[in-house]
């Protein structure tokens, strides 16, 4: 049997073989293709902005300074494969660039075509294939903790065979704060500066203590986020007080940007002297404005130091949850147009205010309270002053209380179980269905060296100092308006009337004799005034 193929069939097979061979040779001859495993991917890393952190010596600088020192390895991703690459930085350009290479198991070029590469630092030790979320340190007061809070990456970048380069950027935002002494301070030395009201996303801290970079300059790194307007953002602890800056607009902290705030520290709070928002290493032309909180809070003594109406309202709000918060006034307060809810309750000693409220001789004006509640609602600065509570050195000027249905009214308090010292009230106080007192409606504690002058209106009983007294009233005075110093007394009643047209000098002398110092003096309007202590 003849097994040889016909000549025309053999010729056709030979042509196909030659064609296939020629095609393979053409592919091998293509300049873009490279032999497998012969060209490892080695990349030059650049891009970090050059901004050396003050007090960071060259040998301790890091990525936050635009310096590759301190970075040993990065994760480098091609396709779905992620490998750990060694970072080699040299001083030829001041460590501002580095070579990324892998000796044992590198990625390889398979052709001269551009490739897509991502890289990041630091690495996630539990899973190198995953880029870690940005999570910074809560305490960045030490240089190393500040620097180690930086995160950098180069994401989905095109890398060329003949110029293999990756441009890295910061994944954190950088906040720089310059302090300047303002009113009441000659120096800001010794300040502690923190960023507050921050997002807790990805386990980040809600407050960060900054790094004291140099002089009056402080810095911190944060995760990208937005701090809502009106929230405290910068806190300065200085001289035993806490001072806050609260922005009027949302603060949008974007990755790779630097936010520089120049802040003046005043005895009454922080004011913003300037704000620049720009690249990591330079500022750039956006201004900001500040609205201060109106108070400083000392966590050690639980004291609100208040200097405007907003600050007093903030203390009042806090006192709703903790009646032992202290309050000290450093300025006169105008509550005109503000809604006031009396602090504490007057039903028992335990339900009243338990802290110390020190007016330091300052005045509160514009306090107006109107109630119209058939269930009963009273009018006073304090609903109740508890057994551990003390209110002193305070002047309420031109109050306007109008309790139209059930309830009582007292100039300073509904019920006093604690101590009221060196306080005064002027104005109009009315309660249709309850007792009215110029200083307190009911006294179960001590009232010392206080006075009232104004109009009292009650359907039950009026007392120039207290309507009901079950304890001790010492050296207190009231202006003549047709009512006694105490309406119903079951304690010690040392109250004195000043008749219309008579001098209040006897009241000044009598009250000061009962007080530690000469707190009262005769004012230009003929009424006693307190000497301001601050």
KARABEL-V29923 format. One record per helix or strand. SS is the DSSP state (helix for helix, strand for strand). FROM is the first residue (numbers start at 1). LEN is the number of residues. Records with the same first field share a line. If there is no record, write none. Layout:
SS = FROM-LEN / FROM-LEN
This chain:
helix = 7-23 / 58-3 / 63-3 / 91-3 / 143-5 / 201-3 / 309-11 / 505-10
strand = 33-1 / 40-1 / 43-4 / 73-6 / 81-9 / 98-4 / 108-1 / 111-1 / 115-7 / 139-1 / 152-8 / 165-3 / 169-2 / 172-10 / 192-4 / 208-2 / 211-4 / 217-7 / 225-3 / 232-7 / 241-7 / 251-3 / 257-10 / 269-11 / 290-1 / 295-4 / 303-4 / 326-4 / 333-2 / 343-1 / 353-1 / 356-3 / 363-3 / 368-4 / 379-1 / 382-4 / 390-14 / 409-2 / 413-4 / 419-13 / 436-2 / 440-4 / 446-3 / 451-8 / 462-2 / 466-4 / 472-8 / 486-4 / 492-7 / 520-3 / 528-3
